[in-house]
Amino acid sequence: MMIKRELYLNQLRSFIDKPFIKVISGLRRSGKSSILMLLRDELLNLNTVEENIIYINFESFEFSDIDTAEKLYNFVHEKIVNLKRYYILLDEIQEVSSWEKAVNSFLVDFNADIYITGSNSRLLSSELATYLTGRYIEVQVYPLSFAECLQFKQNLLPESTPDIYKEFERFLRLGGFPALHTGEYTFETAYKVVFDIYSSAILRDTVQRYNIRDVELLERVVKYVFDNVGNRFSAKNVADYFKNQHRKIDLNTVYNYLMALEGAFIIYKIPRYDVKGKEILKTQEKYFVGDQSLLYAVMGFKDRLISGVLENIVMLELKRRGYRVFVGKSDDKEIDFIGEKNEKKVYIQVAYMMTEQSTIDREFTPLLEIKDHHPKYVVTMDELWKDNIEGVRQKHIADFLLMVEF
């Protein structure tokens, strides 16, 4: 039984039969195919005739011969036998060369509502922007949120009453790839599964898509980013890192590789925002990973990365909820995240534990200096230490992630 991921289905429902191509994008194995199948079930529940739903999964051997736009167009054309509304669902569309030409033709030639999934944002956005300006909307799918992981667990063990903090510790280690939450896995087995996902994303969505020749250098760039999750990123730090590894490196190549990794949703770049100057800064951005389990699968589990991993989880949650995310700069102080959505804003500091006064001061002070009315949180893993200081609220990260609204 597939578990409904309402966050994404709600977004798609509002666009059923609207004259836009619906693009479902995201990291490999984050659940795009399942969402497409759930959408298919929804269409059937709305009394759509099954013959009027054309579903193709291009990773299935059954459709492996449909590898060009012309073959795809001919296949779909043969299926359309009347003037009624057809629903065309195309899974992992990037496996078809020049696919955008066929999709554009479906929009022009048929009475069709079109949904596509893909694992590379650059590929999708560049081709779509060329052919379909203003005629598509994108729904980005992320690995499971903490709330969704609890939902999966409840489905797996309906009689159990979860200990939220213990479950968070498991989520912290296991990550959010749906496959790992459909059964019981040891961490060792889970990381093998995740490493296979990572290898596939690196090879197919990065190396092949961007014709990257120096795969070993790409892997070193990945390891550098993973080892510095939550740290400020600068060209000098990268150059020093590779110098220590006795590698000469062209920084343009590094930035091209970072763009390729972003395109495959393996990493996210979060820009810095000057709170006082109200401008996005061009330097000292931070990079985070598409799911914390990728970091462990590639680097092994390292306790010293805990603060960066907690930041990573909060960043992904903000993005899931549709916030634009920035790292904040206020004079010489840093705010871990500023989330913006419509007129709403939220300020968040993330720390492991509030063990010393110096930590409390460091986390609360930058938020206390911001005098607007938007909510401000310090998010930690403390189970006992709980305090609100002048409207700045401290929350255990598990409780924070389960909030309906921030």
KOLKOLFI-328812 format. One record per residue (C-alpha): residue number from 0; residue in one letter; x, y, z. Coordinates in pm, 1 decimal, m for minus. Layout:
+------+------+----------+----------+----------+
! resi ! resn !       xx !       yy !       zz !
+------+------+----------+----------+----------+
!  NUM !    A !        X !        Y !        Z !
...
+------+------+----------+----------+----------+
REM end
This chain:
+------+------+----------+----------+----------+
! resi ! resn !       xx !       yy !       zz !
+------+------+----------+----------+----------+
!    0 !    M !      0.0 !      0.0 !      0.0 !
!    1 !    M !    135.0 !    341.7 !    m99.9 !
!    2 !    I !    122.8 !    615.2 !    162.7 !
!    3 !    K !    m28.6 !    940.5 !     42.8 !
!    4 !    R !    213.5 !   1229.8 !     57.0 !
!    5 !    E !    m45.3 !   1502.2 !     86.6 !
!    6 !    L !    204.4 !   1787.8 !     75.2 !
!    7 !    Y !    271.5 !   1715.3 !   m292.7 !
!    8 !    L !    m67.4 !   1573.9 !   m391.2 !
!    9 !    N !   m234.3 !   1893.1 !   m267.3 !
!   10 !    Q !    m10.1 !   2100.6 !   m490.0 !
!   11 !    L !    m85.2 !   1879.3 !   m791.1 !
!   12 !    R !   m460.8 !   1861.8 !   m723.9 !
!   13 !    S !   m489.6 !   2237.7 !   m760.8 !
!   14 !    F !   m346.5 !   2211.5 !  m1114.0 !
!   15 !    I !   m544.2 !   1913.0 !  m1249.5 !
!   16 !    D !   m690.2 !   2009.9 !  m1589.8 !
!   17 !    K !   m518.1 !   2348.2 !  m1579.5 !
!   18 !    P !   m332.3 !   2440.2 !  m1903.6 !
!   19 !    F !     17.0 !   2387.3 !  m1761.5 !
!   20 !    I !    262.5 !   2102.0 !  m1785.6 !
!   21 !    K !    315.9 !   1974.9 !  m1432.9 !
!   22 !    V !    684.8 !   1903.7 !  m1364.9 !
!   23 !    I !    762.6 !   1684.5 !  m1062.5 !
!   24 !    S !   1135.1 !   1714.0 !   m992.6 !
!   25 !    G !   1368.8 !   1595.3 !   m720.0 !
!   26 !    L !   1655.4 !   1373.8 !   m610.5 !
!   27 !    R !   1652.4 !   1015.0 !   m733.7 !
!   28 !    R !   1444.4 !    781.1 !   m515.6 !
!   29 !    S !   1281.9 !   1066.4 !   m326.1 !
!   30 !    G !    935.1 !    938.2 !   m421.4 !
!   31 !    K !    849.2 !   1109.6 !   m751.4 !
!   32 !    S !    729.0 !    788.6 !   m918.2 !
!   33 !    S !    506.7 !    701.0 !   m621.8 !
!   34 !    I !    352.1 !   1048.0 !   m631.0 !
!   35 !    L !    282.5 !   1004.4 !  m1002.6 !
!   36 !    M !    113.8 !    668.8 !   m929.8 !
!   37 !    L !    m88.3 !    824.7 !   m645.8 !
!   38 !    L !   m196.2 !   1094.7 !   m889.2 !
!   39 !    R !   m302.3 !    822.7 !  m1133.3 !
!   40 !    D !   m520.5 !    672.1 !   m856.8 !
!   41 !    E !   m670.8 !   1015.4 !   m789.3 !
!   42 !    L !   m761.1 !   1055.8 !  m1156.4 !
!   43 !    L !   m931.5 !    713.4 !  m1155.2 !
!   44 !    N !  m1124.7 !    815.5 !   m840.9 !
!   45 !    L !  m1241.5 !   1122.7 !  m1032.1 !
!   46 !    N !  m1402.0 !    880.3 !  m1283.3 !
!   47 !    T !  m1134.5 !    916.8 !  m1549.1 !
!   48 !    V !  m1150.4 !    619.2 !  m1787.6 !
!   49 !    E !   m836.6 !    406.2 !  m1743.0 !
!   50 !    E !   m770.1 !    399.3 !  m2120.5 !
!   51 !    N !   m746.5 !    778.5 !  m2110.6 !
!   52 !    I !   m449.7 !    770.0 !  m1873.5 !
!   53 !    I !   m122.6 !    709.1 !  m2058.3 !
!   54 !    Y !    150.1 !    620.2 !  m1807.7 !
!   55 !    I !    510.6 !    554.5 !  m1915.2 !
!   56 !    N !    803.6 !    486.9 !  m1681.8 !
!   57 !    F !   1117.8 !    535.5 !  m1889.9 !
!   58 !    E !   1329.6 !    345.4 !  m1637.6 !
!   59 !    S !   1122.7 !     32.4 !  m1705.8 !
!   60 !    F !   1259.8 !   m212.6 !  m1962.4 !
!   61 !    E !    910.0 !   m227.5 !  m2110.8 !
!   62 !    F !    957.4 !    121.2 !  m2254.5 !
!   63 !    S !   1333.9 !    118.4 !  m2309.9 !
!   64 !    D !   1295.3 !    141.3 !  m2687.4 !
!   65 !    I !   1115.3 !    479.2 !  m2657.6 !
!   66 !    D !   1434.1 !    685.2 !  m2645.1 !
!   67 !    T !   1365.0 !    972.1 !  m2888.3 !
!   68 !    A !   1102.7 !   1244.3 !  m2912.9 !
!   69 !    E !    970.3 !   1098.5 !  m3238.6 !
!   70 !    K !    918.1 !    750.0 !  m3087.8 !
!   71 !    L !    751.5 !    900.7 !  m2783.0 !
!   72 !    Y !    517.3 !   1112.6 !  m2993.7 !
!   73 !    N !    421.7 !    815.4 !  m3214.0 !
!   74 !    F !    358.9 !    590.4 !  m2910.4 !
!   75 !    V !    128.3 !    844.9 !  m2743.8 !
!   76 !    H !    m42.6 !    933.7 !  m3072.8 !
!   77 !    E !   m143.3 !    568.7 !  m3123.5 !
!   78 !    K !   m299.2 !    562.0 !  m2774.3 !
!   79 !    I !   m517.1 !    867.3 !  m2837.7 !
!   80 !    V !   m822.5 !    733.1 !  m3017.3 !
!   81 !    N !  m1090.1 !    994.5 !  m2942.1 !
!   82 !    L !  m1132.2 !   1365.0 !  m2865.6 !
!   83 !    K !  m1183.8 !   1314.0 !  m2492.3 !
!   84 !    R !   m942.8 !   1444.1 !  m2229.1 !
!   85 !    Y !   m625.2 !   1234.7 !  m2196.5 !
!   86 !    Y !   m384.4 !   1236.1 !  m1903.7 !
!   87 !    I !    m21.3 !   1178.9 !  m2003.9 !
!   88 !    L !    207.7 !   1073.4 !  m1715.9 !
!   89 !    L !    576.5 !   1046.6 !  m1809.9 !
!   90 !    D !    816.3 !    918.6 !  m1541.7 !
!   91 !    E !   1192.3 !   1005.9 !  m1558.4 !
!   92 !    I !   1148.7 !   1190.5 !  m1887.9 !
!   93 !    Q !   1518.7 !   1279.5 !  m1915.0 !
!   94 !    E !   1587.8 !    928.6 !  m2050.0 !
!   95 !    V !   1431.7 !   1040.1 !  m2383.1 !
!   96 !    S !   1646.2 !   1258.3 !  m2607.9 !
!   97 !    S !   1481.9 !   1587.6 !  m2715.6 !
!   98 !    W !   1175.3 !   1489.2 !  m2508.0 !
!   99 !    E !   1066.8 !   1852.3 !  m2480.4 !
!  100 !    K !    973.5 !   1857.9 !  m2851.6 !
!  101 !    A !    729.2 !   1570.8 !  m2802.8 !
!  102 !    V !    581.4 !   1722.6 !  m2485.0 !
!  103 !    N !    535.1 !   2056.5 !  m2660.1 !
!  104 !    S !    351.8 !   1877.8 !  m2942.1 !
!  105 !    F !    120.3 !   1696.7 !  m2698.1 !
!  106 !    L !     18.4 !   2035.2 !  m2563.1 !
!  107 !    V !    m52.6 !   2167.1 !  m2913.0 !
!  108 !    D !   m198.4 !   1859.6 !  m3086.9 !
!  109 !    F !   m406.8 !   1679.7 !  m2822.3 !
!  110 !    N !   m669.1 !   1746.2 !  m2556.6 !
!  111 !    A !   m417.3 !   1647.2 !  m2289.9 !
!  112 !    D !   m320.6 !   1715.8 !  m1930.2 !
!  113 !    I !     51.7 !   1641.6 !  m1896.9 !
!  114 !    Y !    261.8 !   1541.4 !  m1593.5 !
!  115 !    I !    634.1 !   1464.6 !  m1609.5 !
!  116 !    T !    898.2 !   1368.6 !  m1354.5 !
!  117 !    G !   1273.6 !   1413.5 !  m1377.6 !
!  118 !    S !   1586.3 !   1389.8 !  m1162.9 !
!  119 !    N !   1777.6 !   1685.7 !  m1297.4 !
!  120 !    S !   1660.2 !   2041.5 !  m1246.6 !
!  121 !    R !   1901.0 !   2203.0 !  m1494.0 !
!  122 !    L !   1793.7 !   1966.5 !  m1772.7 !
!  123 !    L !   1426.9 !   2025.2 !  m1701.2 !
!  124 !    S !   1441.7 !   2399.1 !  m1652.7 !
!  125 !    S !   1664.6 !   2475.0 !  m1952.0 !
!  126 !    E !   1465.7 !   2265.7 !  m2199.2 !
!  127 !    L !   1130.4 !   2374.0 !  m2059.1 !
!  128 !    A !   1231.4 !   2737.7 !  m2056.2 !
!  129 !    T !   1324.5 !   2713.2 !  m2424.1 !
!  130 !    Y !   1008.8 !   2541.4 !  m2544.5 !
!  131 !    L !    742.8 !   2607.0 !  m2286.9 !
!  132 !    T !    797.5 !   2952.0 !  m2138.1 !
!  133 !    G !    515.9 !   3027.0 !  m1895.1 !
!  134 !    R !    339.8 !   2697.5 !  m1965.5 !
!  135 !    Y !    467.1 !   2476.0 !  m1686.6 !
!  136 !    I !    469.6 !   2466.8 !  m1308.7 !
!  137 !    E !    724.2 !   2277.7 !  m1099.9 !
!  138 !    V !    657.4 !   2074.6 !   m785.3 !
!  139 !    Q !    982.1 !   1976.0 !   m617.0 !
!  140 !    V !    973.6 !   1651.3 !   m418.7 !
!  141 !    Y !   1209.3 !   1602.1 !   m123.7 !
!  142 !    P !   1294.9 !   1286.9 !     71.5 !
!  143 !    L !   1054.0 !   1222.5 !    359.6 !
!  144 !    S !   1011.3 !   1485.3 !    628.1 !
!  145 !    F !   1023.9 !   1376.7 !    992.0 !
!  146 !    A !    641.1 !   1392.7 !   1002.8 !
!  147 !    E !    619.3 !   1168.3 !    694.5 !
!  148 !    C !    867.1 !    921.3 !    849.2 !
!  149 !    L !    639.0 !    893.7 !   1152.8 !
!  150 !    Q !    346.6 !    833.1 !    917.0 !
!  151 !    F !    540.6 !    553.4 !    742.8 !
!  152 !    K !    631.9 !    402.4 !   1081.5 !
!  153 !    Q !    267.4 !    411.9 !   1191.8 !
!  154 !    N !    173.8 !    230.0 !    872.9 !
!  155 !    L !    443.6 !    m31.4 !    930.5 !
!  156 !    L !    369.8 !    m79.6 !   1303.8 !
!  157 !    P !     12.6 !     43.7 !   1360.8 !
!  158 !    E !      1.8 !    m72.0 !   1725.8 !
!  159 !    S !    314.7 !    114.5 !   1834.1 !
!  160 !    T !    319.7 !    448.8 !   2016.2 !
!  161 !    P !    627.3 !    634.5 !   1896.8 !
!  162 !    D !    870.0 !    806.2 !   2132.0 !
!  163 !    I !    910.5 !   1126.2 !   1928.0 !
!  164 !    Y !   1264.5 !   1206.6 !   2047.1 !
!  165 !    K !   1388.9 !    851.1 !   1992.2 !
!  166 !    E !   1227.0 !    845.6 !   1649.0 !
!  167 !    F !   1401.0 !   1171.5 !   1565.1 !
!  168 !    E !   1738.1 !   1019.3 !   1654.9 !
!  169 !    R !   1662.5 !    738.9 !   1411.4 !
!  170 !    F !   1555.2 !    988.9 !   1142.8 !
!  171 !    L !   1876.2 !   1182.2 !   1206.7 !
!  172 !    R !   2079.1 !    870.8 !   1122.3 !
!  173 !    L !   1856.2 !    706.7 !    863.8 !
!  174 !    G !   1749.0 !   1007.2 !    656.5 !
!  175 !    G !   1434.5 !   1035.1 !    449.8 !
!  176 !    F !   1459.9 !    810.2 !    144.4 !
!  177 !    P !   1116.7 !    639.9 !    135.6 !
!  178 !    A !   1255.9 !    291.9 !     60.9 !
!  179 !    L !   1427.9 !    286.0 !    401.5 !
!  180 !    H !   1098.1 !    346.6 !    582.7 !
!  181 !    T !    900.5 !     61.5 !    431.3 !
!  182 !    G !   1080.8 !   m200.1 !    642.1 !
!  183 !    E !   1332.6 !   m241.7 !    924.0 !
!  184 !    Y !   1695.3 !   m169.9 !    823.9 !
!  185 !    T !   2019.3 !   m160.5 !   1016.9 !
!  186 !    F !   2217.0 !    158.7 !    960.3 !
!  187 !    E !   2485.6 !    m40.8 !    778.8 !
!  188 !    T !   2234.9 !   m187.6 !    531.5 !
!  189 !    A !   2059.9 !    147.1 !    492.8 !
!  190 !    Y !   2382.7 !    325.5 !    400.8 !
!  191 !    K !   2454.6 !     65.0 !    134.0 !
!  192 !    V !   2113.7 !    139.0 !    m18.7 !
!  193 !    V !   2177.4 !    513.8 !      2.8 !
!  194 !    F !   2525.1 !    479.6 !   m147.3 !
!  195 !    D !   2368.1 !    306.8 !   m449.5 !
!  196 !    I !   2121.6 !    597.6 !   m483.4 !
!  197 !    Y !   2410.3 !    843.7 !   m456.1 !
!  198 !    S !   2618.2 !    654.4 !   m715.4 !
!  199 !    S !   2325.6 !    649.9 !   m957.2 !
!  200 !    A !   2260.4 !   1023.3 !   m908.9 !
!  201 !    I !   2630.4 !   1105.0 !   m954.4 !
!  202 !    L !   2670.5 !    889.4 !  m1265.4 !
!  203 !    R !   2342.9 !    948.9 !  m1447.9 !
!  204 !    D !   2232.7 !   1292.4 !  m1333.0 !
!  205 !    T !   2574.9 !   1454.6 !  m1302.4 !
!  206 !    V !   2859.0 !   1283.3 !  m1492.8 !
!  207 !    Q !   2656.3 !   1181.5 !  m1799.6 !
!  208 !    R !   2434.4 !   1490.1 !  m1814.5 !
!  209 !    Y !   2723.8 !   1735.5 !  m1795.2 !
!  210 !    N !   2989.1 !   1526.3 !  m1971.5 !
!  211 !    I !   3216.8 !   1542.1 !  m1668.4 !
!  212 !    R !   3548.2 !   1374.0 !  m1748.3 !
!  213 !    D !   3735.6 !   1398.0 !  m1418.6 !
!  214 !    V !   3506.5 !   1186.1 !  m1201.1 !
!  215 !    E !   3770.0 !   1151.9 !   m931.1 !
!  216 !    L !   3786.9 !   1532.0 !   m895.8 !
!  217 !    L !   3405.7 !   1548.5 !   m883.0 !
!  218 !    E !   3406.9 !   1296.5 !   m596.1 !
!  219 !    R !   3664.7 !   1506.7 !   m410.9 !
!  220 !    V !   3444.6 !   1814.9 !   m451.4 !
!  221 !    V !   3149.2 !   1615.9 !   m311.6 !
!  222 !    K !   3354.6 !   1505.1 !    m11.5 !
!  223 !    Y !   3469.6 !   1860.8 !     51.0 !
!  224 !    V !   3110.7 !   1989.5 !     49.4 !
!  225 !    F !   2984.8 !   1701.4 !    264.3 !
!  226 !    D !   3264.2 !   1755.3 !    515.8 !
!  227 !    N !   3177.4 !   2125.0 !    537.8 !
!  228 !    V !   2798.2 !   2111.2 !    564.4 !
!  229 !    G !   2682.3 !   2426.9 !    738.2 !
!  230 !    N !   3019.6 !   2603.6 !    702.0 !
!  231 !    R !   3072.2 !   2914.2 !    493.5 !
!  232 !    F !   3203.2 !   2838.6 !    148.6 !
!  233 !    S !   3484.0 !   3036.8 !    m13.6 !
!  234 !    A !   3705.3 !   2988.8 !   m318.1 !
!  235 !    K !   4015.2 !   3026.8 !    m99.8 !
!  236 !    N !   3907.3 !   2745.0 !    134.9 !
!  237 !    V !   3850.4 !   2516.8 !   m164.2 !
!  238 !    A !   4188.5 !   2605.6 !   m315.4 !
!  239 !    D !   4362.4 !   2542.4 !     19.4 !
!  240 !    Y !   4184.5 !   2207.8 !     58.9 !
!  241 !    F !   4297.3 !   2082.5 !   m281.6 !
!  242 !    K !   4647.3 !   2223.0 !   m230.2 !
!  243 !    N !   4672.1 !   2011.8 !     87.1 !
!  244 !    Q !   4568.6 !   1712.1 !   m125.4 !
!  245 !    H !   4844.6 !   1800.1 !   m374.5 !
!  246 !    R !   4595.8 !   1878.6 !   m647.6 !
!  247 !    K !   4602.8 !   2188.8 !   m863.0 !
!  248 !    I !   4249.7 !   2301.2 !   m921.2 !
!  249 !    D !   4078.9 !   2548.1 !  m1147.9 !
!  250 !    L !   3811.8 !   2716.2 !   m932.7 !
!  251 !    N !   3582.0 !   2759.1 !  m1234.3 !
!  252 !    T !   3581.3 !   2381.0 !  m1267.4 !
!  253 !    V !   3485.8 !   2348.7 !   m899.3 !
!  254 !    Y !   3194.7 !   2591.6 !   m943.2 !
!  255 !    N !   3080.6 !   2407.9 !  m1258.1 !
!  256 !    Y !   3085.4 !   2080.1 !  m1063.5 !
!  257 !    L !   2888.2 !   2241.3 !   m779.6 !
!  258 !    M !   2626.2 !   2358.3 !  m1030.6 !
!  259 !    A !   2603.1 !   2004.7 !  m1171.6 !
!  260 !    L !   2556.1 !   1861.0 !   m820.2 !
!  261 !    E !   2287.0 !   2120.9 !   m748.7 !
!  262 !    G !   2114.4 !   2025.5 !  m1073.5 !
!  263 !    A !   2093.5 !   1664.2 !   m953.9 !
!  264 !    F !   1955.4 !   1776.8 !   m612.7 !
!  265 !    I !   2257.8 !   1620.4 !   m438.8 !
!  266 !    I !   2342.8 !   1956.7 !   m282.6 !
!  267 !    Y !   2169.3 !   2291.2 !   m222.6 !
!  268 !    K !   2335.7 !   2631.9 !   m222.9 !
!  269 !    I !   2190.3 !   2871.4 !     36.9 !
!  270 !    P !   2285.8 !   3236.1 !    m22.8 !
!  271 !    R !   2363.8 !   3488.8 !    251.0 !
!  272 !    Y !   2131.9 !   3777.6 !    323.9 !
!  273 !    D !   2231.0 !   4100.0 !    496.0 !
!  274 !    V !   1948.8 !   4170.1 !    744.5 !
!  275 !    K !   2044.0 !   4536.9 !    793.9 !
!  276 !    G !   2128.1 !   4614.5 !    430.0 !
!  277 !    K !   1839.0 !   4402.0 !    302.1 !
!  278 !    E !   2038.4 !   4254.4 !     15.2 !
!  279 !    I !   2152.4 !   3910.5 !    m97.4 !
!  280 !    L !   2530.6 !   3880.4 !    m72.5 !
!  281 !    K !   2741.3 !   3729.5 !   m348.7 !
!  282 !    T !   2993.4 !   3546.3 !   m130.1 !
!  283 !    Q !   3025.9 !   3315.8 !    170.1 !
!  284 !    E !   2717.2 !   3110.2 !     88.0 !
!  285 !    K !   2665.2 !   2769.1 !    249.2 !
!  286 !    Y !   2606.4 !   2430.3 !     92.8 !
!  287 !    F !   2387.2 !   2154.2 !    229.9 !
!  288 !    V !   2300.8 !   1801.8 !    112.3 !
!  289 !    G !   1978.2 !   1666.6 !    m42.6 !
!  290 !    D !   1937.9 !   1424.2 !    250.1 !
!  291 !    Q !   2152.9 !   1370.2 !    558.8 !
!  292 !    S !   2188.5 !    998.9 !    483.7 !
!  293 !    L !   2390.5 !   1082.7 !    169.8 !
!  294 !    L !   2653.4 !   1234.3 !    394.3 !
!  295 !    Y !   2679.5 !    921.1 !    610.8 !
!  296 !    A !   2676.2 !    684.3 !    311.6 !
!  297 !    V !   2971.6 !    866.5 !    154.1 !
!  298 !    M !   3168.1 !    983.9 !    460.8 !
!  299 !    G !   3064.3 !    742.1 !    735.4 !
!  300 !    F !   2882.7 !    859.4 !   1047.9 !
!  301 !    K !   3074.8 !   1138.3 !   1222.1 !
!  302 !    D !   2948.9 !   1284.4 !   1548.4 !
!  303 !    R !   3146.3 !   1604.5 !   1488.9 !
!  304 !    L !   2915.5 !   1688.5 !   1196.7 !
!  305 !    I !   2603.8 !   1685.9 !   1418.1 !
!  306 !    S !   2550.2 !   2064.8 !   1420.6 !
!  307 !    G !   2575.7 !   2085.8 !   1041.6 !
!  308 !    V !   2340.8 !   1789.3 !   1000.2 !
!  309 !    L !   2078.3 !   1945.9 !   1229.4 !
!  310 !    E !   2102.3 !   2265.1 !   1022.7 !
!  311 !    N !   2062.6 !   2054.0 !    709.3 !
!  312 !    I !   1740.4 !   1897.0 !    840.3 !
!  313 !    V !   1593.3 !   2238.3 !    928.4 !
!  314 !    M !   1692.2 !   2383.0 !    588.8 !
!  315 !    L !   1518.7 !   2097.4 !    402.6 !
!  316 !    E !   1206.3 !   2139.4 !    616.1 !
!  317 !    L !   1187.2 !   2508.6 !    527.5 !
!  318 !    K !   1227.1 !   2430.0 !    158.4 !
!  319 !    R !    963.1 !   2155.8 !    177.6 !
!  320 !    R !    719.4 !   2409.2 !    317.2 !
!  321 !    G !    782.8 !   2649.0 !     31.8 !
!  322 !    Y !   1011.2 !   2900.0 !    203.4 !
!  323 !    R !   1291.8 !   3081.7 !     24.3 !
!  324 !    V !   1587.5 !   3011.3 !    251.4 !
!  325 !    F !   1883.5 !   3235.9 !    332.5 !
!  326 !    V !   2172.9 !   3238.8 !    576.5 !
!  327 !    G !   2142.4 !   3566.4 !    769.6 !
!  328 !    K !   2413.6 !   3820.8 !    838.6 !
!  329 !    S !   2350.0 !   4093.7 !   1095.2 !
!  330 !    D !   2660.4 !   4312.3 !   1143.0 !
!  331 !    D !   2925.9 !   4064.7 !   1261.8 !
!  332 !    K !   2673.0 !   3803.4 !   1375.8 !
!  333 !    E !   2520.5 !   3515.5 !   1183.3 !
!  334 !    I !   2165.1 !   3383.2 !   1181.4 !
!  335 !    D !   2152.1 !   3023.1 !   1065.6 !
!  336 !    F !   1836.8 !   3062.2 !    855.7 !
!  337 !    I !   1589.4 !   3321.8 !    743.2 !
!  338 !    G !   1285.5 !   3171.3 !    573.4 !
!  339 !    E !   1058.4 !   3387.7 !    357.0 !
!  340 !    K !    720.6 !   3291.6 !    211.4 !
!  341 !    N !    475.7 !   3550.6 !     81.3 !
!  342 !    E !    454.2 !   3807.7 !    361.0 !
!  343 !    K !    573.9 !   3560.4 !    623.2 !
!  344 !    K !    925.1 !   3541.8 !    762.5 !
!  345 !    V !   1089.1 !   3318.7 !   1021.8 !
!  346 !    Y !   1432.5 !   3341.0 !   1187.6 !
!  347 !    I !   1599.6 !   3021.7 !   1312.5 !
!  348 !    Q !   1915.7 !   2937.6 !   1502.8 !
!  349 !    V !   2018.6 !   2571.3 !   1520.5 !
!  350 !    A !   2247.7 !   2425.9 !   1787.8 !
!  351 !    Y !   2315.7 !   2077.9 !   1925.5 !
!  352 !    M !   2282.1 !   2144.3 !   2299.7 !
!  353 !    M !   2245.4 !   2443.9 !   2532.4 !
!  354 !    T !   2517.7 !   2327.1 !   2770.6 !
!  355 !    E !   2693.9 !   2657.0 !   2849.1 !
!  356 !    Q !   2600.3 !   3022.0 !   2892.3 !
!  357 !    S !   2829.7 !   3114.8 !   2602.1 !
!  358 !    T !   2623.4 !   2888.3 !   2370.7 !
!  359 !    I !   2295.8 !   3038.4 !   2495.9 !
!  360 !    D !   2429.2 !   3390.6 !   2435.8 !
!  361 !    R !   2564.1 !   3303.0 !   2091.9 !
!  362 !    E !   2235.2 !   3154.0 !   1971.9 !
!  363 !    F !   1987.4 !   3397.6 !   2129.6 !
!  364 !    T !   2167.9 !   3732.2 !   2091.5 !
!  365 !    P !   2147.1 !   3767.4 !   1709.2 !
!  366 !    L !   1771.5 !   3696.8 !   1722.7 !
!  367 !    L !   1709.9 !   3932.7 !   2014.0 !
!  368 !    E !   1875.0 !   4213.3 !   1816.5 !
!  369 !    I !   1613.1 !   4180.4 !   1537.5 !
!  370 !    K !   1322.8 !   4398.0 !   1640.2 !
!  371 !    D !   1053.1 !   4294.4 !   1390.0 !
!  372 !    H !    739.2 !   4094.9 !   1478.2 !
!  373 !    H !    824.5 !   3775.1 !   1286.4 !
!  374 !    P !    869.3 !   3445.9 !   1481.1 !
!  375 !    K !   1216.8 !   3355.8 !   1604.8 !
!  376 !    Y !   1333.0 !   3011.6 !   1720.5 !
!  377 !    V !   1638.5 !   2847.7 !   1869.5 !
!  378 !    V !   1619.5 !   2480.6 !   1769.3 !
!  379 !    T !   1826.0 !   2220.3 !   1960.5 !
!  380 !    M !   1828.0 !   1857.7 !   2074.4 !
!  381 !    D !   1785.5 !   1948.6 !   2441.5 !
!  382 !    E !   1513.9 !   1743.8 !   2608.8 !
!  383 !    L !   1534.9 !   1922.5 !   2944.5 !
!  384 !    W !   1653.2 !   2278.7 !   2871.8 !
!  385 !    K !   1352.9 !   2478.9 !   2757.8 !
!  386 !    D !   1329.2 !   2854.4 !   2772.6 !
!  387 !    N !   1179.4 !   3154.0 !   2594.5 !
!  388 !    I !   1378.1 !   3476.0 !   2611.8 !
!  389 !    E !   1192.1 !   3794.9 !   2520.8 !
!  390 !    G !    980.1 !   3619.5 !   2261.3 !
!  391 !    V !   1257.8 !   3403.4 !   2114.5 !
!  392 !    R !   1138.0 !   3045.7 !   2159.8 !
!  393 !    Q !   1356.2 !   2741.6 !   2217.0 !
!  394 !    K !   1224.9 !   2416.1 !   2067.7 !
!  395 !    H !   1347.4 !   2058.2 !   2052.8 !
!  396 !    I !   1407.9 !   1992.9 !   1684.1 !
!  397 !    A !   1157.2 !   1703.5 !   1679.3 !
!  398 !    D !    882.7 !   1929.3 !   1816.0 !
!  399 !    F !    984.5 !   2207.2 !   1578.2 !
!  400 !    L !    963.0 !   1980.8 !   1269.9 !
!  401 !    L !    613.7 !   1866.2 !   1371.8 !
!  402 !    M !    472.6 !   2218.4 !   1408.0 !
!  403 !    V !    185.3 !   2288.2 !   1170.6 !
!  404 !    E !    299.9 !   2650.4 !   1127.9 !
!  405 !    F !    626.8 !   2812.9 !   1227.5 !
+------+------+----------+----------+----------+
REM end
